[in-house]
Amino acid sequence: MKDAVWAIVKLAGHPKAIAEVFNIGGRDEIAIGDLARLVKELLGSDSPIVHVPYEQAYEEGFEDMARRVPDISKIKGLIGYEPRYTIKDVVLDVAAYQATCLRRGIQ
C-alpha cells in the first residue's frame, strides 16, 4: 500500500501523467496457496487453509487472470517508481491495521 500511495501522489502532481494509465505493483509473483501459507507463518496462525473450487467461489461466466505481474516500466520511466515493500511487509502492515481496527471496534 505504501508503494501505491507514494506513486499516486507523485503521478497526481506530474503533468505528463494526465489522462494516462499506469500499472502500480510489485514484481514478486506468489500463488494464492503460498500466500495463505505465508500469512499463517508470519502471523503464527493455526487456522486451516480451506480450498474452495473455482466454480464454487465465482459465479458462472466469471473469468480471472491466471497471473498478475504488472509491467511497471512506464511508471518507472516517468516518476522513477520502484517497489520497496515486499509481500511480507504488506502482510504485516495489513495485519497491524486490522488489529488496530479490532481494538477500536471498527469493522
PESULBEL-V456854 format. One record per residue. N is the residue number from 1. NEAR is the number of other ideal C-beta (glycine too) atoms within 10 Angstrom. D_CENTER is the distance of its C-alpha to the mean C-alpha in Angstrom with 1 decimal. Layout:
n: (N;N)
near: (NEAR;NEAR)
d_center: (D_CENTER;D_CENTER)
//
This chain:
n: (1;2;3;4;5;6;7;8;9;10;11;12;13;14;15;16;17;18;19;20;21;22;23;24;25;26;27;28;29;30;31;32;33;34;35;36;37;38;39;40;41;42;43;44;45;46;47;48;49;50;51;52;53;54;55;56;57;58;59;60;61;62;63;64;65;66;67;68;69;70;71;72;73;74;75;76;77;78;79;80;81;82;83;84;85;86;87;88;89;90;91;92;93;94;95;96;97;98;99;100;101;102;103;104;105;106;107)
near: (11;12;18;14;10;16;24;13;11;15;18;9;9;12;5;10;17;8;5;11;7;18;15;16;17;20;10;11;10;13;9;9;10;11;12;17;13;14;18;14;11;13;12;6;12;5;9;8;11;6;9;8;7;8;9;6;10;12;6;5;5;9;6;8;6;5;6;11;12;14;11;19;10;14;22;15;10;16;18;9;22;12;20;10;15;11;16;13;15;16;16;15;13;12;14;10;12;11;11;10;11;10;8;8;6;9;5)
d_center: (7.0;10.3;10.0;9.2;12.0;14.3;13.9;14.7;17.6;18.9;18.8;20.4;23.3;23.8;26.5;25.5;22.1;24.0;23.6;21.2;17.9;15.2;12.1;9.6;7.2;8.1;11.0;10.3;10.6;10.7;12.7;11.9;15.1;14.3;11.1;13.5;16.0;14.0;13.2;16.9;18.0;16.3;17.4;20.7;20.4;23.1;21.5;22.2;19.6;20.8;20.6;21.0;22.3;20.4;23.5;23.4;19.8;20.0;23.0;25.4;24.6;20.8;19.3;15.8;14.7;15.5;13.1;10.1;10.9;11.2;14.6;14.2;18.0;18.9;16.9;18.0;21.5;21.6;20.1;19.5;15.8;14.6;11.4;12.8;10.4;9.8;7.7;10.8;10.6;7.4;8.9;12.1;11.2;10.0;13.2;15.3;14.5;15.2;18.3;19.5;19.2;21.2;23.8;24.3;24.5;21.7;20.0)
//
